[in-house]
Amino acid sequence: MTSIAPGTAANRLLIADLENAVGKQNVVWKPEDLLLYEYDGSIDRAAPRVVVLPGSAQETAECVKVANRHDAFIVPRGAGTGLSGGAVPLRDSVVIGLSRLNRVLDVDVENRVAIVEPGLVNLELSNQVSKFGLYYAPDPSSQKACTIGGNVAENAGGPHCLALGTTTNHVLGLEVVLADGSLLWLGGPNRESTGYDLRGAFVGSEGTFGVVTKVAVRLLRIPEKIHTMLAAFTSLDAASQTVSDIIAAGLVPAALEMMDRVTIDACEPVYHPGYPADAEAVLIVELDGLTEAVTEQSALVETICHKNGASELREADDPAKRADLWATRKGAIGAFGTIAPSYYLVDGVVPRTKLRDVMRQVKAVGDELGLTIGNVFHAGDGNLHPCILFNERERDEVRKVIQAGERILEICVANGGALSGEHGIGIEKKAYMPLVFTEADMDAMKGLREAFLNPQPEDESGAGGGVATGRSATPVSERFNPGKIFPGGASHGEAYGITEHSVRRSRRGDEV
Ligand SMILES: Cc1cc2nc3c(=O)[nH]c(=O)nc-3n(C[C@H](O)[C@H](O)[C@H](O)COP(=O)(O)OP(=O)(O)OC[C@H]3O[C@@H](n4cnc5c(N)ncnc54)[C@H](O)[C@@H]3O)c2cc1C
């Protein structure tokens, strides 16, 4: 699978076959149009060979078969809001864009299940089922743009995943296209299923196992009461202590989010929230459930906030006022544009009890490298989101930003945390996998991928599994989303000429 220049005979044949499968108007191949598909929300980029926009699951399967016949790699793409380079098409891939598959196909109100297409925008699902008193819980802060398919592939979280769990807890079944172009369901609309949990394996596989074409999701009843509280503190330590105290008191709020001083400064001129001038941190605590329980829990949270010296406490029950309290948090990342033209959002996880220490260390990294870092994050889950603010056009700054990202992830891992809370590994973190996983761990993961990609038993000639329809000339172990998750190949920052990453140590202490 070598690089194919646009306009070559090989590419023209591929384009013609894809046009036959989905119609001329749904194949994007002009270089100026392909620019849009070179990147996601991260800093890495690569040009696709061609982009195809199927209009049904069957057409998606047909596109996979065409790609097989042309020996091409495939990258599924939702809205391109991913933050780890997942949808960036390495190795001349055919991008299968799912944006036309954007319908809610069925809502079973009684059983609280919906069947949706993968290109449906996350927020649209809750909007469409709210008339039944239902909602879809996982709510990434990007929910106005990101798609359910992208959420499944990244096992996305969000502010309201603290109590209710991430995407995997809300997906009952998936219809997928595998490498041979076959369509099958993993799990289904029923809550109970027996056998291996292949659905569970597929969620979070970052587009490396196949293409999701339908999703059966669990819906929840809109709670009787939702109470949102916003507390300002004069120190980050006091806000972090409040997070620990709330959890230690046995409460599991629906959301427990934090913003630091840099974030507050970015938001003030955009949303004018009027936080106290001495606020160094703002916490948002949301409680939901039965009215009586929420009232009791709110009183307890108030007490904890005051005990930790909250300088201001705002509270709201009605939807418009609650949305006001959420506005800065939900729009914070966009507001960073008031400080710098670009941001790089690091996604690490640490045990909640380590939040204070780790945030100090993150600040020290920024100070040492001369970078401004804002923090806006899911504090209840210990899911940090240090947002490094910089100018993408200054190559030296990009180099420092990548270095800072590496250092922050190392700090998270050294503190007992993980490489990613919700944004996935993609290109961004693949070089750091040995920080957490041994070779044997990664081989086991690759073995699972192999099982999805080469599902057929060896034939009598010993030719091995492989692609049944339009058999490929090359092994298909990276048919879908090549160069992601595992170390090797194109590296993070390569688009900026950055190829070397600082030496680090594996779990066993070896240099990697
Ligand atoms: C401002 C901002 C805030 C964010 N906040 C959050 C947050 O709170 N929580 C969170 O988890 N994430 C957050 N994200 C990250 C991002 O929105 C999520 O990772 C989201 O799930 C990506 O969805 P997408 O449709 O944009 O997918 P894309 O970026 O298009 O793709 C992401 C990955 O999914 C794969 N993929 C997409 N569709 C399919 C499919 N149908 N079948 C198989 N694979 C597929 C792609 O190959 C790629 O690997 C945020 C991003 C931004 C820009």
Ligand as a Chemical Component Dictionary entry (heavy atoms), coordinates in Angstrom:
data_LIG
# 
_chem_comp.id                   LIG 
_chem_comp.type                 NON-POLYMER 
_chem_comp.pdbx_formal_charge   0 
_chem_comp.three_letter_code    LIG 
# 
loop_
_chem_comp_atom.comp_id 
_chem_comp_atom.atom_id 
_chem_comp_atom.alt_atom_id 
_chem_comp_atom.type_symbol 
_chem_comp_atom.charge 
_chem_comp_atom.model_Cartn_x 
_chem_comp_atom.model_Cartn_y 
_chem_comp_atom.model_Cartn_z 
_chem_comp_atom.pdbx_ordinal 
LIG C1  C1  C 0 -14.221 21.763 22.411 1  
LIG C2  C2  C 0 -14.144 20.264 22.555 2  
LIG C3  C3  C 0 -14.614 19.675 23.720 3  
LIG C4  C4  C 0 -14.557 18.290 23.882 4  
LIG N1  N1  N 0 -15.070 17.734 25.020 5  
LIG C5  C5  C 0 -15.062 16.393 25.167 6  
LIG C6  C6  C 0 -15.610 15.790 26.346 7  
LIG O1  O1  O 0 -16.122 16.455 27.258 8  
LIG N2  N2  N 0 -15.565 14.442 26.424 9  
LIG C7  C7  C 0 -15.026 13.659 25.434 10 
LIG O2  O2  O 0 -15.025 12.451 25.568 11 
LIG N3  N3  N 0 -14.509 14.208 24.326 12 
LIG C8  C8  C 0 -14.510 15.538 24.151 13 
LIG N4  N4  N 0 -13.994 16.088 23.010 14 
LIG C9  C9  C 0 -13.366 15.219 21.991 15 
LIG C10 C10 C 0 -14.303 14.737 20.840 16 
LIG O3  O3  O 0 -15.400 15.615 20.680 17 
LIG C11 C11 C 0 -14.777 13.311 21.117 18 
LIG O4  O4  O 0 -13.672 12.417 21.074 19 
LIG C12 C12 C 0 -15.841 12.790 20.137 20 
LIG O5  O5  O 0 -16.270 11.521 20.560 21 
LIG C13 C13 C 0 -15.374 12.712 18.687 22 
LIG O6  O6  O 0 -16.505 12.571 17.862 23 
LIG P1  P1  P 0 -16.433 12.933 16.309 24 
LIG O7  O7  O 0 -17.753 12.609 15.708 25 
LIG O8  O8  O 0 -15.973 14.310 16.121 26 
LIG O9  O9  O 0 -15.360 11.877 15.821 27 
LIG P2  P2  P 0 -14.081 12.075 14.872 28 
LIG O10 O10 O 0 -13.164 13.087 15.444 29 
LIG O11 O11 O 0 -14.521 12.256 13.472 30 
LIG O12 O12 O 0 -13.414 10.643 15.007 31 
LIG C14 C14 C 0 -12.923 10.198 16.227 32 
LIG C15 C15 C 0 -12.527 8.718  16.106 33 
LIG O13 O13 O 0 -13.690 7.953  15.898 34 
LIG C16 C16 C 0 -13.574 7.152  14.725 35 
LIG N5  N5  N 0 -14.926 7.076  14.142 36 
LIG C17 C17 C 0 -15.750 8.125  13.886 37 
LIG N6  N6  N 0 -16.926 7.661  13.425 38 
LIG C18 C18 C 0 -16.830 6.301  13.396 39 
LIG C19 C19 C 0 -17.703 5.250  12.996 40 
LIG N7  N7  N 0 -18.938 5.487  12.543 41 
LIG N8  N8  N 0 -17.257 3.980  13.074 42 
LIG C20 C20 C 0 -16.014 3.704  13.545 43 
LIG N9  N9  N 0 -15.149 4.651  13.939 44 
LIG C21 C21 C 0 -15.561 5.933  13.866 45 
LIG C22 C22 C 0 -12.543 7.872  13.870 46 
LIG O14 O14 O 0 -11.890 6.985  12.993 47 
LIG C23 C23 C 0 -11.616 8.420  14.925 48 
LIG O15 O15 O 0 -10.698 7.443  15.317 49 
LIG C24 C24 C 0 -14.020 17.473 22.836 50 
LIG C25 C25 C 0 -13.565 18.076 21.657 51 
LIG C26 C26 C 0 -13.612 19.449 21.511 52 
LIG C27 C27 C 0 -13.125 20.054 20.224 53 
# 
loop_
_chem_comp_bond.comp_id 
_chem_comp_bond.atom_id_1 
_chem_comp_bond.atom_id_2 
_chem_comp_bond.value_order 
_chem_comp_bond.pdbx_ordinal 
LIG C1  C2  SING 1  
LIG C2  C3  SING 2  
LIG C2  C26 DOUB 3  
LIG C3  C4  DOUB 4  
LIG C4  N1  SING 5  
LIG C4  C24 SING 6  
LIG N1  C5  DOUB 7  
LIG C5  C6  SING 8  
LIG C5  C8  SING 9  
LIG C6  O1  DOUB 10 
LIG C6  N2  SING 11 
LIG N2  C7  SING 12 
LIG C7  O2  DOUB 13 
LIG C7  N3  SING 14 
LIG N3  C8  DOUB 15 
LIG C8  N4  SING 16 
LIG N4  C9  SING 17 
LIG N4  C24 SING 18 
LIG C9  C10 SING 19 
LIG C10 O3  SING 20 
LIG C10 C11 SING 21 
LIG C11 O4  SING 22 
LIG C11 C12 SING 23 
LIG C12 O5  SING 24 
LIG C12 C13 SING 25 
LIG C13 O6  SING 26 
LIG O6  P1  SING 27 
LIG P1  O7  DOUB 28 
LIG P1  O8  SING 29 
LIG P1  O9  SING 30 
LIG O9  P2  SING 31 
LIG P2  O10 DOUB 32 
LIG P2  O11 SING 33 
LIG P2  O12 SING 34 
LIG O12 C14 SING 35 
LIG C14 C15 SING 36 
LIG C15 O13 SING 37 
LIG C15 C23 SING 38 
LIG O13 C16 SING 39 
LIG C16 N5  SING 40 
LIG C16 C22 SING 41 
LIG N5  C17 SING 42 
LIG N5  C21 SING 43 
LIG C17 N6  DOUB 44 
LIG N6  C18 SING 45 
LIG C18 C19 SING 46 
LIG C18 C21 DOUB 47 
LIG C19 N7  SING 48 
LIG C19 N8  DOUB 49 
LIG N8  C20 SING 50 
LIG C20 N9  DOUB 51 
LIG N9  C21 SING 52 
LIG C22 O14 SING 53 
LIG C22 C23 SING 54 
LIG C23 O15 SING 55 
LIG C24 C25 DOUB 56 
LIG C25 C26 SING 57 
LIG C26 C27 SING 58 
# 
